[in-house]
Amino acid sequence: MEKIPDLSIIVLNWNMGRMTQECLASIRAHTSNVAYEIIVVDNGSKPHEKSIVRDACGLHDARLIELNQNLYFGEANNIGAEAARGDAVLLLNNDVVVTPGYIAPLLHALKTAHRAGAVGAELRYPNGRLQEAGGYVRPDGWTIRHGLARLPANILSQAGLHIVDYCSAACLLMRRDVFLAAGGFDPLFDPGYFEDVDLMLRLRAMGLFTYCCVGTAVIHKEGATSKTIWSNPRRATIIHRNHRKFVERWGNFIAERVFGTATPPHFESINWVAQRSSSNGDRNLVLRGPGLVSRNRPWPNIVEVASALRDKAHVTFVADEACSRSRLYAIARDQGQKLGDFSIARASDVSHRPGDTAVLVRADGDHGAKIVSGDGPLLHLVISALNETGSQTSSPDLPV
């Protein structure tokens, strides 16, 4: 029987096959004294790049999850963490090369440090210069990365554990159950930036701390992927937009904590449950929405329908591309709803059984959602539940 690993190392790839190959080789060379697995999540790379990654995964005995579209950093890591088998997950950028002895101090800190929620390593440039040793959030919501900012606080550079506001998720160790209970990376910050800072402040709201393990370093070729996706103006637009979202959520807390006692916002812990296949006795409801699962209409309406019918059917969410369960839990949490037993499927993979109810939902302007077509014994309940959301529905009479 194959041994269940203690650690799952999750590496993302998007059109950087050779870089991912170098990252995997460093993991195999320098990860020792722990049972571990490697999971590579490919974010819809070009065919020739995906072929390089397949070969690298075969060479280094890594499990490959292939996505058809680029779901970006947060969502791809969520998918990897949900597929992991280890008690701990190490999120590792593919532009990172790990170093000898890197993993033992991180694992030790996660197990022994006071209320440790996450542990990060020092990040260093290929020339050895310090890039980052944790970071801090200013009262205005912008961040200070110790090392990059060349701060004069020498005590923060002394070897050992230091409590910080956040560590870059380029190399971040967490317990898998904590990552999932926190909700993983929030889709609010798609396509990127501030999602790792937000996650670690949510850990703080759970009573947990983030530590930087100074003296344990990995090599980070910063921004190797993001610089190929976005131009500098586009990246700046995304950063400023997500900064506004971050301040809307955390502004009062980060401003008040400097000179007084501040309580972070409350976030309901996620009761994360793995996906199971529906059984013959289930009443199955297939809810198909447009594009990718997102916070945009009509997906919040679809999630609300699923919540309303959670005791009456096994719901399968269907989109153009698979998504993480954490993503759907996060949308439901923000609406104050609970999801029952549910599945997720790509539109290209879904199949219906006799007796299933299948419904196609589309956005309906600013009103929310409408049913385009549907059939099955639960259709009247779906129409009723969607009307309860305040959305407009048609009178569907065609099968999906």
Residue, then its C-alpha position, 0 to 999 in steps of 0.5 A: m500500500e502506498k504511503i500517504p505523504d506528510l507534505s504536499i508541494i504544490v507548483l503552478n505552471w503557465n507556459m514556463g515548462r523549463m522553469t518548472q522543470e528546474c524547480l522540480a529538480s531542486i525539490r527532488a534534490h533538496t527535500s529530505n527526511v519527510a514523506y512528500e508528494i509533488i502536485v503540478v497544476d498547469n494553468g492552461s499552457k500552450p501544447h508544447e509547454k504542457s508537453i515539457v511539463r508532462d515530461a518533467c512530471g514523469l521524470h520527477d514523479a509528480r502528479l499533474i493537474e491539467l486545466n484548459q484555461n488560466l485560472y491564475f495564482g489563487e484558484a490554481n493553488n486552491i485546486g492543488a491544495e484540495a487535491a493534496r493528500g499531505d497534512a501540510v501543503l507547501l505552496l511554491n512558485n515555479d520560479v523558485v529554486v529550493t536550497p539544501g535543508y530548506i524544508a525541516p525548519l519550516l515544518h518544525a516551525l509549523k508544528t511548534a511555533h505558538r498558534a502557527g497558521a503559516v510559515g514562509a521562508e526568506l526569498r533571495y535573488p539569484n545573486g544571493r541578495l535578500q528579496e523578502a523576509g516577510g512583510y507588513v501592512r501599513p495603515d493605508g493598506w499598502t505593504i512593506r516587504h522587509g528586505l526589499a525596502r531595506l528597512p533598518a530594523n536589524i532585529l527582523s533580520q536575525a535568524g529565527l522565527h519572526i511574526v509578520d503580517y504575511c509572507s509571500a506565497a511564493c514559498l508558504l507552508m500551511r496545514r492543509d486543514v487550516f488552508l481549507a477552513a480559511g477558504g483558501f485564496d479568495p476569488l475577490f482578488d482575481p486575477g492576482y495581487f493581495e490574495d496572499v496578504d488577505l489570506m494571512l490576515r484571515l488566519r489572524a482573524m482565526g487567532l493564528f499567526t504567520y511566521c517568517c523563518v529567517g535564515t531559511a532561504v530559497i531562490h526566487k526569480e521574482g515575477a517570472t510568470s506575471k510579467t509575461i501575462w500583463s503589461n506594466p500598466r495593466r499590472a498597475t491597474i490590477i494592483h490598485r483595484n485589488h488594493r481598494k478591495f483589500v482596504e474595503r475589507w481590512g481598512n478599519f482593522i489595519a488603521e485602528r490596530v496601530f494606536g489602539t485595540a482592533t478586532p479583525p473582521h469575523f470570517e466564518s470557518i469553512n466546513w470543507v468536505a471533499q467531493r463525492s460521486s452521487s449515488n443512485g438514490d440521489r436526486n441530482l440537480v445540474l446547474r450550468g452557468p456561463g463561463l467560469v465560476s465567479r463572483n459576477r452574476p449569475w453565479p451568486n444566484i446559482v449558488e443561492v439556488a443550490s443553498a436553498l435546495r441543498d436538502k432536496a438534491h445533490v447539486t452539480f455546478v457546471a462551468d466552462e472549466a472546473c473550479s475549486r470547492s473553496r471558490l464556491y464555499a467562499i461565494a456562499r459564505d459571503q452571502g450568508q449561505k450554506l452549501g450541502d453535498f455538491s459536485i463540480a464538473r466541466a461542461s465538456d465532461v458532464s453527463h445526465r442520467p434519466g431523472d436528473t434535473a438540468v438547468l441552464v442559467r444566464a445573466d439577465g442584465d443588472h437583475g441577476a439571472k434567468i433560466v434559459s432552458g431546463d427540464g427534470p422533476l426539480l425544475h419548478l423548485v429551481i424556478s421558485a428558488l431563483n425567483e426568491t433571489g429577486s432574479q427574473t426567470s423565463s418559462p423554460d420548456l426546452p431541455v438543456 
